[in-house]
């Protein structure tokens, strides 16, 4: 089972009306199955602020959180999701391999 599938399976415990987990590792320099984006729409988020929603997701994932580098979370109630129907696009990677970054900063001769 891939890391993406493991995350999806575990987040199923939140009984989401909509769940999308994307492997965004290709946007980063650290390799495969390290960076993920999750869009979770669940009634269980009703009355919770963003921090509490994220804590609920982290608690659900438990030890699995230690097996990948990053998780971008977009958490909504069904009512909120009906109003927007799409999560924001992910930004480009600001981190990455320091050697590659240093090489790109060297002046061209």
Gaussian input, Z-matrix of N, CA and C with variables (Angstrom, degrees):
# hf/3-21g

backbone

0 1
 N
 C     1     B1
 C     2     B2     1     A1
 N     3     B3     2     A2     1     D1
 C     4     B4     3     A3     2     D2
 C     5     B5     4     A4     3     D3
 N     6     B6     5     A5     4     D4
 C     7     B7     6     A6     5     D5
 C     8     B8     7     A7     6     D6
 N     9     B9     8     A8     7     D7
 C    10    B10     9     A9     8     D8
 C    11    B11    10    A10     9     D9
 N    12    B12    11    A11    10    D10
 C    13    B13    12    A12    11    D11
 C    14    B14    13    A13    12    D12
 N    15    B15    14    A14    13    D13
 C    16    B16    15    A15    14    D14
 C    17    B17    16    A16    15    D15
 N    18    B18    17    A17    16    D16
 C    19    B19    18    A18    17    D17
 C    20    B20    19    A19    18    D18
 N    21    B21    20    A20    19    D19
 C    22    B22    21    A21    20    D20
 C    23    B23    22    A22    21    D21
 N    24    B24    23    A23    22    D22
 C    25    B25    24    A24    23    D23
 C    26    B26    25    A25    24    D24
 N    27    B27    26    A26    25    D25
 C    28    B28    27    A27    26    D26
 C    29    B29    28    A28    27    D27
 N    30    B30    29    A29    28    D28
 C    31    B31    30    A30    29    D29
 C    32    B32    31    A31    30    D30
 N    33    B33    32    A32    31    D31
 C    34    B34    33    A33    32    D32
 C    35    B35    34    A34    33    D33
 N    36    B36    35    A35    34    D34
 C    37    B37    36    A36    35    D35
 C    38    B38    37    A37    36    D36
 N    39    B39    38    A38    37    D37
 C    40    B40    39    A39    38    D38
 C    41    B41    40    A40    39    D39
 N    42    B42    41    A41    40    D40
 C    43    B43    42    A42    41    D41
 C    44    B44    43    A43    42    D42
 N    45    B45    44    A44    43    D43
 C    46    B46    45    A45    44    D44
 C    47    B47    46    A46    45    D45
 N    48    B48    47    A47    46    D46
 C    49    B49    48    A48    47    D47
 C    50    B50    49    A49    48    D48
 N    51    B51    50    A50    49    D49
 C    52    B52    51    A51    50    D50
 C    53    B53    52    A52    51    D51
 N    54    B54    53    A53    52    D52
 C    55    B55    54    A54    53    D53
 C    56    B56    55    A55    54    D54
 N    57    B57    56    A56    55    D55
 C    58    B58    57    A57    56    D56
 C    59    B59    58    A58    57    D57
 N    60    B60    59    A59    58    D58
 C    61    B61    60    A60    59    D59
 C    62    B62    61    A61    60    D60
 N    63    B63    62    A62    61    D61
 C    64    B64    63    A63    62    D62
 C    65    B65    64    A64    63    D63
 N    66    B66    65    A65    64    D64
 C    67    B67    66    A66    65    D65
 C    68    B68    67    A67    66    D66
 N    69    B69    68    A68    67    D67
 C    70    B70    69    A69    68    D68
 C    71    B71    70    A70    69    D69
 N    72    B72    71    A71    70    D70
 C    73    B73    72    A72    71    D71
 C    74    B74    73    A73    72    D72
 N    75    B75    74    A74    73    D73
 C    76    B76    75    A75    74    D74
 C    77    B77    76    A76    75    D75
 N    78    B78    77    A77    76    D76
 C    79    B79    78    A78    77    D77
 C    80    B80    79    A79    78    D78
 N    81    B81    80    A80    79    D79
 C    82    B82    81    A81    80    D80
 C    83    B83    82    A82    81    D81
 N    84    B84    83    A83    82    D82
 C    85    B85    84    A84    83    D83
 C    86    B86    85    A85    84    D84
 N    87    B87    86    A86    85    D85
 C    88    B88    87    A87    86    D86
 C    89    B89    88    A88    87    D87
 N    90    B90    89    A89    88    D88
 C    91    B91    90    A90    89    D89
 C    92    B92    91    A91    90    D90
 N    93    B93    92    A92    91    D91
 C    94    B94    93    A93    92    D92
 C    95    B95    94    A94    93    D93
 N    96    B96    95    A95    94    D94
 C    97    B97    96    A96    95    D95
 C    98    B98    97    A97    96    D96
 N    99    B99    98    A98    97    D97
 C   100   B100    99    A99    98    D98
 C   101   B101   100   A100    99    D99
 N   102   B102   101   A101   100   D100
 C   103   B103   102   A102   101   D101
 C   104   B104   103   A103   102   D102
 N   105   B105   104   A104   103   D103
 C   106   B106   105   A105   104   D104
 C   107   B107   106   A106   105   D105
 N   108   B108   107   A107   106   D106
 C   109   B109   108   A108   107   D107
 C   110   B110   109   A109   108   D108
 N   111   B111   110   A110   109   D109
 C   112   B112   111   A111   110   D110
 C   113   B113   112   A112   111   D111
 N   114   B114   113   A113   112   D112
 C   115   B115   114   A114   113   D113
 C   116   B116   115   A115   114   D114
 N   117   B117   116   A116   115   D115
 C   118   B118   117   A117   116   D116
 C   119   B119   118   A118   117   D117
 N   120   B120   119   A119   118   D118
 C   121   B121   120   A120   119   D119
 C   122   B122   121   A121   120   D120
 N   123   B123   122   A122   121   D121
 C   124   B124   123   A123   122   D122
 C   125   B125   124   A124   123   D123
 N   126   B126   125   A125   124   D124
 C   127   B127   126   A126   125   D125
 C   128   B128   127   A127   126   D126
 N   129   B129   128   A128   127   D127
 C   130   B130   129   A129   128   D128
 C   131   B131   130   A130   129   D129
 N   132   B132   131   A131   130   D130
 C   133   B133   132   A132   131   D131
 C   134   B134   133   A133   132   D132
 N   135   B135   134   A134   133   D133
 C   136   B136   135   A135   134   D134
 C   137   B137   136   A136   135   D135
 N   138   B138   137   A137   136   D136
 C   139   B139   138   A138   137   D137
 C   140   B140   139   A139   138   D138
 N   141   B141   140   A140   139   D139
 C   142   B142   141   A141   140   D140
 C   143   B143   142   A142   141   D141
 N   144   B144   143   A143   142   D142
 C   145   B145   144   A144   143   D143
 C   146   B146   145   A145   144   D144
 N   147   B147   146   A146   145   D145
 C   148   B148   147   A147   146   D146
 C   149   B149   148   A148   147   D147
 N   150   B150   149   A149   148   D148
 C   151   B151   150   A150   149   D149
 C   152   B152   151   A151   150   D150
 N   153   B153   152   A152   151   D151
 C   154   B154   153   A153   152   D152
 C   155   B155   154   A154   153   D153
 N   156   B156   155   A155   154   D154
 C   157   B157   156   A156   155   D155
 C   158   B158   157   A157   156   D156
 N   159   B159   158   A158   157   D157
 C   160   B160   159   A159   158   D158
 C   161   B161   160   A160   159   D159
 N   162   B162   161   A161   160   D160
 C   163   B163   162   A162   161   D161
 C   164   B164   163   A163   162   D162
 N   165   B165   164   A164   163   D163
 C   166   B166   165   A165   164   D164
 C   167   B167   166   A166   165   D165
 N   168   B168   167   A167   166   D166
 C   169   B169   168   A168   167   D167
 C   170   B170   169   A169   168   D168
 N   171   B171   170   A170   169   D169
 C   172   B172   171   A171   170   D170
 C   173   B173   172   A172   171   D171
 N   174   B174   173   A173   172   D172
 C   175   B175   174   A174   173   D173
 C   176   B176   175   A175   174   D174
 N   177   B177   176   A176   175   D175
 C   178   B178   177   A177   176   D176
 C   179   B179   178   A178   177   D177
 N   180   B180   179   A179   178   D178
 C   181   B181   180   A180   179   D179
 C   182   B182   181   A181   180   D180
 N   183   B183   182   A182   181   D181
 C   184   B184   183   A183   182   D182
 C   185   B185   184   A184   183   D183
 N   186   B186   185   A185   184   D184
 C   187   B187   186   A186   185   D185
 C   188   B188   187   A187   186   D186
 N   189   B189   188   A188   187   D187
 C   190   B190   189   A189   188   D188
 C   191   B191   190   A190   189   D189
 N   192   B192   191   A191   190   D190
 C   193   B193   192   A192   191   D191
 C   194   B194   193   A193   192   D192
 N   195   B195   194   A194   193   D193
 C   196   B196   195   A195   194   D194
 C   197   B197   196   A196   195   D195
 N   198   B198   197   A197   196   D196
 C   199   B199   198   A198   197   D197
 C   200   B200   199   A199   198   D198
 N   201   B201   200   A200   199   D199
 C   202   B202   201   A201   200   D200
 C   203   B203   202   A202   201   D201
 N   204   B204   203   A203   202   D202
 C   205   B205   204   A204   203   D203
 C   206   B206   205   A205   204   D204
 N   207   B207   206   A206   205   D205
 C   208   B208   207   A207   206   D206
 C   209   B209   208   A208   207   D207
 N   210   B210   209   A209   208   D208
 C   211   B211   210   A210   209   D209
 C   212   B212   211   A211   210   D210
 N   213   B213   212   A212   211   D211
 C   214   B214   213   A213   212   D212
 C   215   B215   214   A214   213   D213
 N   216   B216   215   A215   214   D214
 C   217   B217   216   A216   215   D215
 C   218   B218   217   A217   216   D216
 N   219   B219   218   A218   217   D217
 C   220   B220   219   A219   218   D218
 C   221   B221   220   A220   219   D219
 N   222   B222   221   A221   220   D220
 C   223   B223   222   A222   221   D221
 C   224   B224   223   A223   222   D222
 N   225   B225   224   A224   223   D223
 C   226   B226   225   A225   224   D224
 C   227   B227   226   A226   225   D225
 N   228   B228   227   A227   226   D226
 C   229   B229   228   A228   227   D227
 C   230   B230   229   A229   228   D228
 N   231   B231   230   A230   229   D229
 C   232   B232   231   A231   230   D230
 C   233   B233   232   A232   231   D231
 N   234   B234   233   A233   232   D232
 C   235   B235   234   A234   233   D233
 C   236   B236   235   A235   234   D234
 N   237   B237   236   A236   235   D235
 C   238   B238   237   A237   236   D236
 C   239   B239   238   A238   237   D237
 N   240   B240   239   A239   238   D238
 C   241   B241   240   A240   239   D239
 C   242   B242   241   A241   240   D240
 N   243   B243   242   A242   241   D241
 C   244   B244   243   A243   242   D242
 C   245   B245   244   A244   243   D243
 N   246   B246   245   A245   244   D244
 C   247   B247   246   A246   245   D245
 C   248   B248   247   A247   246   D246
 N   249   B249   248   A248   247   D247
 C   250   B250   249   A249   248   D248
 C   251   B251   250   A250   249   D249
 N   252   B252   251   A251   250   D250
 C   253   B253   252   A252   251   D251
 C   254   B254   253   A253   252   D252
 N   255   B255   254   A254   253   D253
 C   256   B256   255   A255   254   D254
 C   257   B257   256   A256   255   D255
 N   258   B258   257   A257   256   D256
 C   259   B259   258   A258   257   D257
 C   260   B260   259   A259   258   D258
 N   261   B261   260   A260   259   D259
 C   262   B262   261   A261   260   D260
 C   263   B263   262   A262   261   D261
 N   264   B264   263   A263   262   D262
 C   265   B265   264   A264   263   D263
 C   266   B266   265   A265   264   D264
 N   267   B267   266   A266   265   D265
 C   268   B268   267   A267   266   D266
 C   269   B269   268   A268   267   D267
 N   270   B270   269   A269   268   D268
 C   271   B271   270   A270   269   D269
 C   272   B272   271   A271   270   D270
 N   273   B273   272   A272   271   D271
 C   274   B274   273   A273   272   D272
 C   275   B275   274   A274   273   D273
 N   276   B276   275   A275   274   D274
 C   277   B277   276   A276   275   D275
 C   278   B278   277   A277   276   D276
 N   279   B279   278   A278   277   D277
 C   280   B280   279   A279   278   D278
 C   281   B281   280   A280   279   D279
 N   282   B282   281   A281   280   D280
 C   283   B283   282   A282   281   D281
 C   284   B284   283   A283   282   D282
 N   285   B285   284   A284   283   D283
 C   286   B286   285   A285   284   D284
 C   287   B287   286   A286   285   D285
 N   288   B288   287   A287   286   D286
 C   289   B289   288   A288   287   D287
 C   290   B290   289   A289   288   D288
 N   291   B291   290   A290   289   D289
 C   292   B292   291   A291   290   D290
 C   293   B293   292   A292   291   D291
 N   294   B294   293   A293   292   D292
 C   295   B295   294   A294   293   D293
 C   296   B296   295   A295   294   D294
 N   297   B297   296   A296   295   D295
 C   298   B298   297   A297   296   D296
 C   299   B299   298   A298   297   D297
 N   300   B300   299   A299   298   D298
 C   301   B301   300   A300   299   D299
 C   302   B302   301   A301   300   D300
 N   303   B303   302   A302   301   D301
 C   304   B304   303   A303   302   D302
 C   305   B305   304   A304   303   D303
 N   306   B306   305   A305   304   D304
 C   307   B307   306   A306   305   D305
 C   308   B308   307   A307   306   D306
 N   309   B309   308   A308   307   D307
 C   310   B310   309   A309   308   D308
 C   311   B311   310   A310   309   D309
 N   312   B312   311   A311   310   D310
 C   313   B313   312   A312   311   D311
 C   314   B314   313   A313   312   D312
 N   315   B315   314   A314   313   D313
 C   316   B316   315   A315   314   D314
 C   317   B317   316   A316   315   D315
 N   318   B318   317   A317   316   D316
 C   319   B319   318   A318   317   D317
 C   320   B320   319   A319   318   D318
 N   321   B321   320   A320   319   D319
 C   322   B322   321   A321   320   D320
 C   323   B323   322   A322   321   D321
 N   324   B324   323   A323   322   D322
 C   325   B325   324   A324   323   D323
 C   326   B326   325   A325   324   D324

   B1=1.4458
   B2=1.5375
   B3=1.3234
   B4=1.4624
   B5=1.5285
   B6=1.3213
   B7=1.4628
   B8=1.5279
   B9=1.3173
   B10=1.4630
   B11=1.5296
   B12=1.3119
   B13=1.4661
   B14=1.5266
   B15=1.3224
   B16=1.4658
   B17=1.5292
   B18=1.3394
   B19=1.4651
   B20=1.5234
   B21=1.3352
   B22=1.4730
   B23=1.5261
   B24=1.3045
   B25=1.4630
   B26=1.5267
   B27=1.3150
   B28=1.4620
   B29=1.5255
   B30=1.3318
   B31=1.4652
   B32=1.5268
   B33=1.3173
   B34=1.4601
   B35=1.5245
   B36=1.3299
   B37=1.4659
   B38=1.5279
   B39=1.3355
   B40=1.4676
   B41=1.5255
   B42=1.3154
   B43=1.4704
   B44=1.5360
   B45=1.3204
   B46=1.4680
   B47=1.5274
   B48=1.3277
   B49=1.4611
   B50=1.5289
   B51=1.3233
   B52=1.4659
   B53=1.5192
   B54=1.3192
   B55=1.4594
   B56=1.5119
   B57=1.3103
   B58=1.4588
   B59=1.5206
   B60=1.3108
   B61=1.4568
   B62=1.5183
   B63=1.3214
   B64=1.4594
   B65=1.5181
   B66=1.3230
   B67=1.4590
   B68=1.5232
   B69=1.3244
   B70=1.4634
   B71=1.5225
   B72=1.3210
   B73=1.4590
   B74=1.5194
   B75=1.3230
   B76=1.4637
   B77=1.5323
   B78=1.3203
   B79=1.4615
   B80=1.5336
   B81=1.3236
   B82=1.4579
   B83=1.5232
   B84=1.3289
   B85=1.4643
   B86=1.5193
   B87=1.3053
   B88=1.4640
   B89=1.5243
   B90=1.2869
   B91=1.4557
   B92=1.5034
   B93=1.3212
   B94=1.4541
   B95=1.5204
   B96=1.3203
   B97=1.4599
   B98=1.5321
   B99=1.3517
   B100=1.4585
   B101=1.5228
   B102=1.3307
   B103=1.4642
   B104=1.5293
   B105=1.3389
   B106=1.4576
   B107=1.5211
   B108=1.3169
   B109=1.4625
   B110=1.5200
   B111=1.3332
   B112=1.4619
   B113=1.5227
   B114=1.3205
   B115=1.4591
   B116=1.5243
   B117=1.3278
   B118=1.4560
   B119=1.5289
   B120=1.3233
   B121=1.4623
   B122=1.5240
   B123=1.3316
   B124=1.4618
   B125=1.5239
   B126=1.3102
   B127=1.4645
   B128=1.5239
   B129=1.3353
   B130=1.4639
   B131=1.5282
   B132=1.3368
   B133=1.4616
   B134=1.5263
   B135=1.3224
   B136=1.4690
   B137=1.5268
   B138=1.3319
   B139=1.4581
   B140=1.5164
   B141=1.3354
   B142=1.4647
   B143=1.5262
   B144=1.3405
   B145=1.4604
   B146=1.5297
   B147=1.3163
   B148=1.4725
   B149=1.5273
   B150=1.3243
   B151=1.4648
   B152=1.5310
   B153=1.3121
   B154=1.4723
   B155=1.5267
   B156=1.3246
   B157=1.4690
   B158=1.5200
   B159=1.3319
   B160=1.4610
   B161=1.5259
   B162=1.3239
   B163=1.4624
   B164=1.5249
   B165=1.3125
   B166=1.4702
   B167=1.5327
   B168=1.3359
   B169=1.4676
   B170=1.5261
   B171=1.3400
   B172=1.4664
   B173=1.5275
   B174=1.3251
   B175=1.4605
   B176=1.5174
   B177=1.3207
   B178=1.4652
   B179=1.5217
   B180=1.3263
   B181=1.4667
   B182=1.5257
   B183=1.3216
   B184=1.4593
   B185=1.5174
   B186=1.3289
   B187=1.4629
   B188=1.5214
   B189=1.3078
   B190=1.4640
   B191=1.5311
   B192=1.3442
   B193=1.4648
   B194=1.5275
   B195=1.3104
   B196=1.4559
   B197=1.5152
   B198=1.3300
   B199=1.4582
   B200=1.5231
   B201=1.3360
   B202=1.4617
   B203=1.5183
   B204=1.3390
   B205=1.4630
   B206=1.5225
   B207=1.3262
   B208=1.4659
   B209=1.5228
   B210=1.3387
   B211=1.4585
   B212=1.5247
   B213=1.3206
   B214=1.4658
   B215=1.5184
   B216=1.3236
   B217=1.4624
   B218=1.5191
   B219=1.3169
   B220=1.4604
   B221=1.5214
   B222=1.3292
   B223=1.4592
   B224=1.5239
   B225=1.3373
   B226=1.4582
   B227=1.5219
   B228=1.3212
   B229=1.4623
   B230=1.5289
   B231=1.3245
   B232=1.4688
   B233=1.5344
   B234=1.3224
   B235=1.4643
   B236=1.5258
   B237=1.3419
   B238=1.4682
   B239=1.5267
   B240=1.3234
   B241=1.4598
   B242=1.5274
   B243=1.3105
   B244=1.4673
   B245=1.5256
   B246=1.3198
   B247=1.4600
   B248=1.5170
   B249=1.3451
   B250=1.4700
   B251=1.5195
   B252=1.3288
   B253=1.4636
   B254=1.5224
   B255=1.3322
   B256=1.4648
   B257=1.5207
   B258=1.3113
   B259=1.4599
   B260=1.5238
   B261=1.3277
   B262=1.4637
   B263=1.5253
   B264=1.3146
   B265=1.4637
   B266=1.5236
   B267=1.3057
   B268=1.4574
   B269=1.5197
   B270=1.3438
   B271=1.4653
   B272=1.5206
   B273=1.3098
   B274=1.4572
   B275=1.5205
   B276=1.2921
   B277=1.4557
   B278=1.5257
   B279=1.3284
   B280=1.4568
   B281=1.5247
   B282=1.3042
   B283=1.4647
   B284=1.5064
   B285=1.2905
   B286=1.4511
   B287=1.5046
   B288=1.2912
   B289=1.4490
   B290=1.5254
   B291=1.3261
   B292=1.4640
   B293=1.5215
   B294=1.3140
   B295=1.4616
   B296=1.5193
   B297=1.3354
   B298=1.4616
   B299=1.5179
   B300=1.3269
   B301=1.4566
   B302=1.5200
   B303=1.3329
   B304=1.4583
   B305=1.5213
   B306=1.3228
   B307=1.4635
   B308=1.5186
   B309=1.3137
   B310=1.4611
   B311=1.5216
   B312=1.3422
   B313=1.4605
   B314=1.5214
   B315=1.3301
   B316=1.4628
   B317=1.5197
   B318=1.3347
   B319=1.4717
   B320=1.5230
   B321=1.2947
   B322=1.4642
   B323=1.5237
   B324=1.3362
   B325=1.4670
   B326=1.5008
   A1=108.14
   A2=117.26
   A3=120.92
   A4=110.23
   A5=115.89
   A6=119.99
   A7=110.28
   A8=116.90
   A9=120.74
   A10=110.54
   A11=117.18
   A12=121.47
   A13=111.53
   A14=116.59
   A15=120.49
   A16=110.67
   A17=116.31
   A18=120.36
   A19=109.58
   A20=116.62
   A21=120.65
   A22=111.26
   A23=116.38
   A24=121.32
   A25=111.08
   A26=116.22
   A27=120.63
   A28=111.55
   A29=117.45
   A30=120.32
   A31=111.83
   A32=117.14
   A33=121.05
   A34=112.37
   A35=116.69
   A36=121.10
   A37=111.95
   A38=117.21
   A39=121.31
   A40=111.71
   A41=116.71
   A42=123.02
   A43=111.41
   A44=116.53
   A45=119.21
   A46=112.61
   A47=115.07
   A48=120.64
   A49=109.38
   A50=115.36
   A51=121.50
   A52=106.72
   A53=116.75
   A54=122.19
   A55=108.36
   A56=115.40
   A57=120.64
   A58=107.24
   A59=116.43
   A60=121.87
   A61=106.98
   A62=115.30
   A63=121.14
   A64=109.87
   A65=116.44
   A66=121.85
   A67=106.61
   A68=116.94
   A69=121.93
   A70=111.71
   A71=116.33
   A72=121.16
   A73=112.29
   A74=117.16
   A75=120.54
   A76=111.96
   A77=117.81
   A78=122.08
   A79=111.56
   A80=116.81
   A81=122.21
   A82=109.60
   A83=115.93
   A84=119.86
   A85=113.99
   A86=118.49
   A87=120.38
   A88=114.77
   A89=118.96
   A90=118.80
   A91=113.44
   A92=114.99
   A93=121.44
   A94=112.90
   A95=115.33
   A96=123.94
   A97=113.03
   A98=115.63
   A99=120.72
   A100=113.12
   A101=117.84
   A102=122.75
   A103=109.56
   A104=115.63
   A105=120.17
   A106=110.92
   A107=114.36
   A108=122.73
   A109=106.38
   A110=116.34
   A111=120.42
   A112=109.71
   A113=115.01
   A114=122.43
   A115=105.54
   A116=115.73
   A117=120.76
   A118=108.88
   A119=115.77
   A120=121.84
   A121=106.83
   A122=115.50
   A123=119.30
   A124=111.04
   A125=115.08
   A126=120.91
   A127=110.41
   A128=116.93
   A129=121.09
   A130=112.75
   A131=117.61
   A132=121.05
   A133=112.65
   A134=116.74
   A135=121.14
   A136=110.07
   A137=116.51
   A138=122.07
   A139=115.10
   A140=117.81
   A141=121.33
   A142=109.97
   A143=116.42
   A144=118.89
   A145=109.21
   A146=116.38
   A147=120.72
   A148=111.89
   A149=117.22
   A150=120.53
   A151=110.48
   A152=117.76
   A153=121.44
   A154=111.30
   A155=116.82
   A156=120.13
   A157=110.31
   A158=115.55
   A159=119.33
   A160=110.51
   A161=116.74
   A162=119.80
   A163=111.08
   A164=117.05
   A165=121.59
   A166=110.06
   A167=116.44
   A168=120.55
   A169=110.06
   A170=117.45
   A171=120.65
   A172=110.81
   A173=116.55
   A174=120.34
   A175=112.11
   A176=116.22
   A177=120.77
   A178=110.62
   A179=116.88
   A180=120.59
   A181=111.71
   A182=117.41
   A183=121.55
   A184=113.42
   A185=115.91
   A186=121.79
   A187=113.11
   A188=117.48
   A189=120.88
   A190=110.65
   A191=117.08
   A192=121.33
   A193=112.03
   A194=117.70
   A195=121.71
   A196=114.19
   A197=117.35
   A198=120.50
   A199=114.09
   A200=117.44
   A201=120.57
   A202=107.97
   A203=116.75
   A204=121.47
   A205=113.78
   A206=117.83
   A207=120.05
   A208=111.63
   A209=114.17
   A210=121.11
   A211=108.40
   A212=116.43
   A213=121.47
   A214=107.04
   A215=116.16
   A216=120.71
   A217=111.98
   A218=114.76
   A219=123.11
   A220=104.93
   A221=116.08
   A222=121.75
   A223=110.16
   A224=115.72
   A225=121.27
   A226=110.70
   A227=115.02
   A228=120.55
   A229=106.19
   A230=118.84
   A231=119.88
   A232=112.46
   A233=117.07
   A234=120.35
   A235=111.37
   A236=116.36
   A237=120.54
   A238=110.56
   A239=115.89
   A240=120.88
   A241=111.09
   A242=117.01
   A243=121.25
   A244=111.07
   A245=117.03
   A246=120.88
   A247=112.96
   A248=117.58
   A249=118.85
   A250=113.21
   A251=117.88
   A252=125.07
   A253=115.03
   A254=118.29
   A255=120.28
   A256=109.37
   A257=116.10
   A258=120.85
   A259=109.29
   A260=117.54
   A261=120.04
   A262=111.43
   A263=115.58
   A264=121.02
   A265=109.23
   A266=116.09
   A267=120.88
   A268=110.02
   A269=116.56
   A270=119.34
   A271=110.40
   A272=116.13
   A273=119.85
   A274=108.63
   A275=116.43
   A276=122.44
   A277=110.71
   A278=116.69
   A279=121.71
   A280=110.72
   A281=116.86
   A282=121.09
   A283=110.22
   A284=114.92
   A285=119.58
   A286=112.94
   A287=114.86
   A288=123.40
   A289=110.17
   A290=117.30
   A291=121.40
   A292=111.92
   A293=117.95
   A294=120.28
   A295=110.56
   A296=117.03
   A297=120.08
   A298=110.74
   A299=117.37
   A300=120.89
   A301=110.44
   A302=116.73
   A303=120.55
   A304=110.73
   A305=117.02
   A306=120.73
   A307=110.90
   A308=117.20
   A309=119.66
   A310=111.85
   A311=117.56
   A312=121.31
   A313=112.88
   A314=117.74
   A315=120.76
   A316=109.81
   A317=116.46
   A318=118.76
   A319=110.77
   A320=115.41
   A321=121.35
   A322=109.31
   A323=116.95
   A324=121.86
   A325=109.99
   D1=132.03
   D2=179.50
   D3=-73.17
   D4=164.36
   D5=177.19
   D6=-60.98
   D7=-39.93
   D8=178.28
   D9=-58.82
   D10=-44.81
   D11=179.21
   D12=-65.57
   D13=-37.00
   D14=178.84
   D15=-66.06
   D16=-41.02
   D17=177.97
   D18=-64.55
   D19=-46.56
   D20=179.40
   D21=-58.45
   D22=-46.25
   D23=-178.51
   D24=-61.53
   D25=-44.68
   D26=-178.74
   D27=-67.95
   D28=-42.06
   D29=179.76
   D30=-68.28
   D31=-15.90
   D32=174.24
   D33=-60.30
   D34=-21.36
   D35=177.34
   D36=-64.39
   D37=-19.98
   D38=178.39
   D39=-82.30
   D40=1.61
   D41=-179.65
   D42=51.46
   D43=54.70
   D44=-175.94
   D45=-72.46
   D46=143.45
   D47=171.62
   D48=-78.03
   D49=-26.42
   D50=176.34
   D51=-143.60
   D52=133.99
   D53=177.42
   D54=-142.44
   D55=126.13
   D56=176.08
   D57=-136.38
   D58=122.30
   D59=176.05
   D60=-119.16
   D61=122.19
   D62=-179.06
   D63=-113.84
   D64=135.51
   D65=173.42
   D66=-86.02
   D67=108.70
   D68=-178.57
   D69=-103.79
   D70=21.34
   D71=-178.14
   D72=-60.46
   D73=-29.91
   D74=-179.73
   D75=-64.06
   D76=-16.20
   D77=179.69
   D78=-88.48
   D79=2.52
   D80=-174.75
   D81=-132.71
   D82=165.44
   D83=-174.70
   D84=-94.73
   D85=2.83
   D86=-173.47
   D87=-89.97
   D88=4.46
   D89=177.11
   D90=103.38
   D91=-159.79
   D92=-172.76
   D93=-92.03
   D94=149.16
   D95=172.80
   D96=55.82
   D97=46.13
   D98=179.06
   D99=-120.25
   D100=-26.85
   D101=-176.04
   D102=-125.96
   D103=126.23
   D104=-177.11
   D105=-132.30
   D106=156.43
   D107=173.76
   D108=-125.03
   D109=132.22
   D110=179.19
   D111=-125.76
   D112=129.33
   D113=172.18
   D114=-109.47
   D115=116.94
   D116=-175.79
   D117=-125.04
   D118=121.93
   D119=177.27
   D120=-114.47
   D121=114.44
   D122=-175.99
   D123=-145.99
   D124=141.54
   D125=174.91
   D126=-63.76
   D127=-22.79
   D128=179.97
   D129=-65.15
   D130=-13.51
   D131=178.73
   D132=-87.37
   D133=-6.39
   D134=-179.00
   D135=-56.44
   D136=128.85
   D137=177.97
   D138=80.73
   D139=-1.20
   D140=179.83
   D141=-101.99
   D142=140.02
   D143=173.73
   D144=-77.91
   D145=175.20
   D146=-175.00
   D147=-58.52
   D148=-42.78
   D149=-179.18
   D150=-61.88
   D151=-45.86
   D152=-179.98
   D153=-65.24
   D154=-36.25
   D155=176.89
   D156=-63.25
   D157=-45.95
   D158=-179.56
   D159=-64.67
   D160=-40.36
   D161=176.99
   D162=-60.86
   D163=-37.26
   D164=178.07
   D165=-63.93
   D166=-42.32
   D167=178.09
   D168=-65.55
   D169=-47.15
   D170=179.24
   D171=-59.30
   D172=-42.39
   D173=178.42
   D174=-63.27
   D175=-37.78
   D176=178.57
   D177=-66.65
   D178=-41.45
   D179=-179.42
   D180=-72.67
   D181=-28.50
   D182=176.22
   D183=53.92
   D184=-129.99
   D185=-176.24
   D186=-64.92
   D187=-19.46
   D188=178.38
   D189=-60.08
   D190=-27.90
   D191=179.92
   D192=-58.10
   D193=-29.60
   D194=-179.07
   D195=-78.35
   D196=-2.97
   D197=-174.71
   D198=-100.79
   D199=1.55
   D200=174.95
   D201=-143.04
   D202=168.05
   D203=-171.26
   D204=-86.97
   D205=-41.99
   D206=-172.94
   D207=-146.78
   D208=146.83
   D209=176.92
   D210=-139.43
   D211=113.15
   D212=174.53
   D213=-87.74
   D214=123.76
   D215=-176.30
   D216=-109.61
   D217=137.36
   D218=172.92
   D219=-131.08
   D220=106.65
   D221=-173.49
   D222=-116.57
   D223=131.98
   D224=-175.29
   D225=-140.62
   D226=154.13
   D227=166.60
   D228=-82.42
   D229=162.81
   D230=177.37
   D231=-57.62
   D232=-36.90
   D233=-179.95
   D234=-65.76
   D235=-42.58
   D236=177.98
   D237=-63.78
   D238=-42.04
   D239=-178.43
   D240=-64.06
   D241=-38.07
   D242=179.52
   D243=-62.19
   D244=-28.51
   D245=-179.39
   D246=-81.18
   D247=-30.40
   D248=-176.84
   D249=-109.04
   D250=-39.92
   D251=175.85
   D252=60.76
   D253=11.90
   D254=175.96
   D255=-162.45
   D256=140.72
   D257=176.76
   D258=-86.23
   D259=156.10
   D260=178.12
   D261=-63.00
   D262=151.83
   D263=176.58
   D264=-69.36
   D265=150.82
   D266=178.70
   D267=-78.90
   D268=143.27
   D269=177.16
   D270=-74.60
   D271=166.12
   D272=175.08
   D273=-71.85
   D274=160.07
   D275=-176.22
   D276=-66.94
   D277=130.48
   D278=176.96
   D279=-99.38
   D280=-11.96
   D281=-178.46
   D282=-102.76
   D283=-139.80
   D284=175.26
   D285=111.89
   D286=-166.42
   D287=-176.06
   D288=-68.15
   D289=120.97
   D290=-177.50
   D291=-65.43
   D292=-33.63
   D293=178.13
   D294=-65.75
   D295=-40.47
   D296=177.63
   D297=-65.91
   D298=-39.17
   D299=178.79
   D300=-64.98
   D301=-45.21
   D302=-179.58
   D303=-62.57
   D304=-40.64
   D305=179.62
   D306=-64.00
   D307=-36.05
   D308=-178.58
   D309=-73.83
   D310=-18.02
   D311=179.59
   D312=-90.14
   D313=-12.31
   D314=179.60
   D315=-67.65
   D316=137.48
   D317=178.16
   D318=-65.78
   D319=141.64
   D320=178.12
   D321=-79.69
   D322=133.44
   D323=-179.23
   D324=-105.33

